[in-house]
């Protein structure tokens, strides 16, 4: 189990190996335009599948909203 802070809220994930891509899929954001920050650093989309989430990590996900 991985304990993280996601958008300011304590969250538990029932997996030992977990990536940003997997987190976005579980949250229903796999096809959304998002910006992800991991421990204060922006993670490029190309790095989402390679970025392993560990206990204690702080993650912020911001969804891009279109409009005029």
Secondary structure, 3 states (H helix, E strand, C coil): CEEEEECCEEEEECCCCEEHHHHHHHCCCCCCCEEEEECCEEECHHHHHHCEECCCCEEEEEECCCCC
